[in-house]
Amino acid sequence: MNFAQRWTKFSIAAFILSLALSIPAAASSITFKITLPATQPQPLTGRLYVIIARANDPEPRLQVGGWRSRTELIAIDVQGLQPGQAATLDPLTLGYPLKSVRELPAGDYYVQALLNVYTRFQRSDGNTIWAHMDQWEGQQFNKSPGNLYSEAGHFHLDPLTGYEIRLSLDKKIGTPLPPGDTQYVKHIRIQSKLLTQFWGQPIYLGATVLLPEGYETHPNAHYPVLYEQGHFSLRAPLGFSTEQSPADLPVREGRISGPELYKRWTGVNFPRMIAVTFQHPTVYFDDSYAVNSVNNGPYGDAIMNELIPYVEEHFRIIRQPYARVLSGGSTGGWESLALQVFHPEFFGGTWTFYPDPVDFSRYQLVDIYNDNSAFLAPNYDPPIPERPMSRTPEGQVDVTMRQMSQLEDVLGTHGRSGQQFEAWEAVYGPVGVDGYPKPLWDKTTGKIDPTVALYMRNHGYDLRYYLEQNWPRIGPQLVGKLHIYCGDMDHFYLNLAVYKLEDALNRLSNPAYGGSFEYGRPMKGHGWTPLNQAQLLTVMANHITLNAPAGADASWKY
């Protein structure tokens, strides 16, 4: 055998060896077998998760927290999982933040399984889908009452030697006690006829109402109302609290604590107003965005024609446009602006903070109308590797669009992740052929579907575009009503769309919009506000007084 023959033989052997090494060793030896107990009364359909964490305080399922989570999460859909049957997850199961559990470093971990139980919906539009019925927890699958989970087991996981983990879904998340009413805070919950008809299942809307000091002792007084928009919460509006609690949310920059607001709320010379937050979770998110949607159903109509009338009939609210004002931040920011813009004759003004994209040519950093990819910036050769989704106010990127899309892919198929991008697709986008929201972009490749982008724009969800197209009709009713605030280093690049909205409103005339924009500088991120809750209420009260018609009800000014 000559040298060439020997080298060829060696090369072939080396290639076969390298090929063998490139195939994960004992790929089938890494498995997670999750059993539905035989005592379960019926088969279940849903999303089955395995959560892997370094610590067990709190248990792994309670450590899951979006893209910043330090747990490894893998998941599969299960359809009609039978009592006593096991489902299997393996290294081919997509994970987050690592794509495969095979990438986990060898070590000791706590492993827990959880099943997000789905309900079958036969909708009035003819589509039948499976999704999680919110249990008044705001689409938090790891806390949702009725979902099943296992004990967290402690295991040594080594991808080289392989392992088989067996867990049983023998625990059920309980239903917490609902918050009680107090002198100042009242809770309501009503079944929506419109949404129940659409979904073919009972669907509920709710509200938390904060009453002013003196409400009971001034039975003839009627009050202006602040409809505060935001994510699902049963807490009192505005962060109001009579006492400090360990469970209270951290006080954001520019805001005051709940107990401090209570002191001012009950003090002399403080605006006497009613404040209301809504609860309107959907199967796709903790919030419907307060508009009608082909995927979510007629939430806008339900809020305007069922929930608000119920609130205004049961509490002494001045039922006039000048006395109804709006506010909210982030999701609530978009909602507060949308409600004002879509119902200019009903509301008297909005104070909108760091809203979700209000111009879809800046859908965060993506121009959904002209970009080909959500993951890569256009017009670069070679392309810039990754497009950021979130940053710190100093500019440090902490997650990319690709990574966030990967997380959504793991959390749920068919738009059921309960996360931000797919929530927007459910609100703004069309129904796909499978009955679920049609994706704006492919969650694996980032390729944008231009037909979805145009649907979103042409159906009014791009608020900048909607205002420009409809200004002759709605502009006269919006003069002086639009007040928008945003930090110049918003974590999610939302300031970019706000800049474009301001430019568009400044170009509009007959009439001029007469509102205001204010930006936090320097390095003010998501959540920035120049007004604390007490200052905001004072500004609103002055606006209401200034715009009240002659002879308007002034009984609230005591």
Rosetta blueprint (number, residue, H / E / L):
1 M L
2 N L
3 F H
4 A H
5 Q H
6 R H
7 W H
8 T H
9 K H
10 F H
11 S H
12 I H
13 A H
14 A H
15 F H
16 I H
17 L H
18 S H
19 L H
20 A H
21 L H
22 S H
23 I L
24 P L
25 A L
26 A L
27 A H
28 S H
29 S H
30 I E
31 T E
32 F E
33 K E
34 I E
35 T E
36 L L
37 P L
38 A L
39 T L
40 Q L
41 P L
42 Q L
43 P L
44 L E
45 T E
46 G E
47 R E
48 L E
49 Y E
50 V E
51 I E
52 I E
53 A E
54 R L
55 A L
56 N L
57 D L
58 P L
59 E L
60 P H
61 R H
62 L H
63 Q H
64 V L
65 G L
66 G H
67 W H
68 R H
69 S L
70 R L
71 T L
72 E E
73 L E
74 I E
75 A E
76 I E
77 D E
78 V E
79 Q E
80 G E
81 L E
82 Q L
83 P L
84 G L
85 Q L
86 A E
87 A E
88 T E
89 L E
90 D L
91 P L
92 L L
93 T L
94 L L
95 G E
96 Y E
97 P L
98 L L
99 K L
100 S L
101 V H
102 R H
103 E H
104 L L
105 P L
106 A L
107 G E
108 D E
109 Y E
110 Y E
111 V E
112 Q E
113 A E
114 L E
115 L E
116 N E
117 V E
118 Y L
119 T E
120 R E
121 F E
122 Q E
123 R L
124 S L
125 D L
126 G L
127 N L
128 T E
129 I E
130 W E
131 A E
132 H L
133 M L
134 D L
135 Q L
136 W L
137 E L
138 G L
139 Q L
140 Q L
141 F L
142 N L
143 K L
144 S L
145 P L
146 G L
147 N L
148 L E
149 Y E
150 S L
151 E L
152 A L
153 G E
154 H E
155 F E
156 H E
157 L E
158 D L
159 P L
160 L L
161 T L
162 G L
163 Y E
164 E E
165 I E
166 R E
167 L E
168 S E
169 L L
170 D L
171 K E
172 K E
173 I L
174 G L
175 T L
176 P L
177 L L
178 P L
179 P L
180 G L
181 D L
182 T L
183 Q L
184 Y L
185 V E
186 K E
187 H E
188 I E
189 R E
190 I E
191 Q E
192 S L
193 K H
194 L H
195 L H
196 T H
197 Q H
198 F H
199 W H
200 G L
201 Q L
202 P L
203 I L
204 Y E
205 L E
206 G E
207 A E
208 T E
209 V E
210 L E
211 L L
212 P L
213 E L
214 G L
215 Y L
216 E L
217 T L
218 H L
219 P L
220 N L
221 A L
222 H L
223 Y E
224 P L
225 V E
226 L E
227 Y E
228 E E
229 Q E
230 G L
231 H L
232 F L
233 S L
234 L L
235 R L
236 A L
237 P H
238 L H
239 G H
240 F L
241 S L
242 T L
243 E L
244 Q L
245 S L
246 P L
247 A L
248 D L
249 L L
250 P L
251 V L
252 R L
253 E L
254 G L
255 R L
256 I L
257 S L
258 G H
259 P H
260 E H
261 L H
262 Y H
263 K H
264 R H
265 W H
266 T L
267 G L
268 V L
269 N L
270 F L
271 P L
272 R L
273 M L
274 I E
275 A E
276 V E
277 T E
278 F E
279 Q E
280 H L
281 P L
282 T L
283 V L
284 Y L
285 F L
286 D L
287 D L
288 S L
289 Y L
290 A L
291 V L
292 N E
293 S E
294 V L
295 N L
296 N L
297 G E
298 P E
299 Y H
300 G H
301 D H
302 A H
303 I H
304 M H
305 N H
306 E H
307 L H
308 I H
309 P H
310 Y H
311 V H
312 E H
313 E H
314 H H
315 F L
316 R L
317 I E
318 I L
319 R L
320 Q L
321 P H
322 Y H
323 A H
324 R E
325 V E
326 L E
327 S E
328 G E
329 G E
330 S E
331 T H
332 G H
333 G H
334 W H
335 E H
336 S H
337 L H
338 A H
339 L H
340 Q H
341 V H
342 F H
343 H L
344 P L
345 E L
346 F L
347 F L
348 G L
349 G L
350 T E
351 W E
352 T E
353 F E
354 Y E
355 P E
356 D L
357 P L
358 V L
359 D L
360 F H
361 S H
362 R H
363 Y E
364 Q L
365 L L
366 V E
367 D L
368 I L
369 Y L
370 N L
371 D L
372 N L
373 S E
374 A L
375 F L
376 L L
377 A L
378 P L
379 N L
380 Y L
381 D L
382 P L
383 P L
384 I L
385 P L
386 E L
387 R L
388 P E
389 M E
390 S E
391 R E
392 T L
393 P L
394 E L
395 G L
396 Q L
397 V E
398 D E
399 V E
400 T E
401 M H
402 R H
403 Q H
404 M H
405 S H
406 Q H
407 L H
408 E H
409 D H
410 V H
411 L H
412 G L
413 T L
414 H L
415 G L
416 R L
417 S L
418 G L
419 Q L
420 Q H
421 F H
422 E H
423 A H
424 W H
425 E H
426 A H
427 V H
428 Y H
429 G L
430 P L
431 V E
432 G L
433 V L
434 D L
435 G L
436 Y L
437 P E
438 K L
439 P L
440 L L
441 W E
442 D L
443 K L
444 T L
445 T L
446 G L
447 K E
448 I E
449 D L
450 P H
451 T H
452 V H
453 A H
454 L H
455 Y H
456 M H
457 R H
458 N H
459 H L
460 G L
461 Y L
462 D L
463 L H
464 R H
465 Y H
466 Y H
467 L H
468 E H
469 Q H
470 N H
471 W H
472 P H
473 R H
474 I H
475 G H
476 P H
477 Q H
478 L L
479 V L
480 G L
481 K L
482 L E
483 H E
484 I E
485 Y E
486 C E
487 G E
488 D L
489 M L
490 D L
491 H L
492 F L
493 Y L
494 L L
495 N H
496 L H
497 A H
498 V H
499 Y H
500 K H
501 L H
502 E H
503 D H
504 A H
505 L H
506 N H
507 R H
508 L L
509 S L
510 N L
511 P L
512 A L
513 Y L
514 G L
515 G L
516 S E
517 F E
518 E E
519 Y E
520 G E
521 R L
522 P L
523 M L
524 K L
525 G L
526 H L
527 G L
528 W L
529 T L
530 P L
531 L L
532 N L
533 Q H
534 A H
535 Q H
536 L H
537 L H
538 T H
539 V H
540 M H
541 A H
542 N H
543 H H
544 I H
545 T H
546 L H
547 N H
548 A L
549 P L
550 A L
551 G L
552 A L
553 D L
554 A L
555 S L
556 W L
557 K L
558 Y L
